[in-house]
Amino acid sequence: MYKYLIMLVLLISGCTASLWEPEYQRESLNGFYVKSDTRELFVTTTETAYLLAIDEAFGEALKLSRQVEFIPHFDDFKLDSKNRVKGSVTLTVAEKELSPKLVSHLESLGFTKNNPEEKLQLKRQVTGKRYLIEGELPLEKLQNEYPILIAQPRTFTQTAGRIIATPATITIDAVVTVPAVFLAATIMAAGSP
């Protein structure tokens, strides 16, 4: 009986935190183009495009992807209500055997060996703007698509609804969590299963 009660308490608690979690949209990155002269990265997905500001070294590293295989990783991408996006991109060299000349070149671009597998990595924060695509873009597509989760902005109505619901969820959290702690402490002290 106590086990079921504790499980119920654990399921109900945390309402406030889950209420304010961001909503994510999954997009598939399917192409990119580096504009060296303006230091911009044009990234395409199935329905949208992103124009991101990059530094010269990151642009050079992306151009090397035609010769060196990289494993890209995308973290903490967030979109605001003005279609501005920011996030973190990590490029990890997939190849095990690299020439000393290539290793030296990658290190000059900012790649470091700071992971357990001792693979070269380059991590950059990127910011830019999102655009909707109408029609086909004449860009070369990637061999594989890469999924990206992007936190979406809340609408005014969603935010207002969450503000209205927050006092109720805080009350539920307090009413459920505080007695649950005392109940669990009592059960532990009594030595019941």
HELIX and SHEET records of a PDB file:
HELIX    1   1 TYR A    2  ILE A   12  1                                  11    
HELIX    2   2 CYS A   15  LEU A   19  1                                   5    
HELIX    3   3 GLU A   56  LYS A   63  1                                   8    
HELIX    4   4 LEU A   64  ARG A   66  5                                   3    
HELIX    5   5 PRO A  100  SER A  108  1                                   9    
HELIX    6   6 PHE A  156  ALA A  190  1                                  35    
SHEET    1   A 8 GLU A  23  LYS A  35  0                                        
SHEET    2   A 8 GLU A  40  THR A  45 -1                                        
SHEET    3   A 8 THR A  48  ALA A  53 -1                                        
SHEET    4   A 8 GLN A 121  LEU A 132 -1                                        
SHEET    5   A 8 ARG A  84  VAL A  93 -1                                        
SHEET    6   A 8 PHE A  70  LEU A  79 -1                                        
SHEET    7   A 8 LYS A 141  GLN A 152  1                                        
SHEET    8   A 8 GLU A  23  LYS A  35 -1                                        
END                                                                             
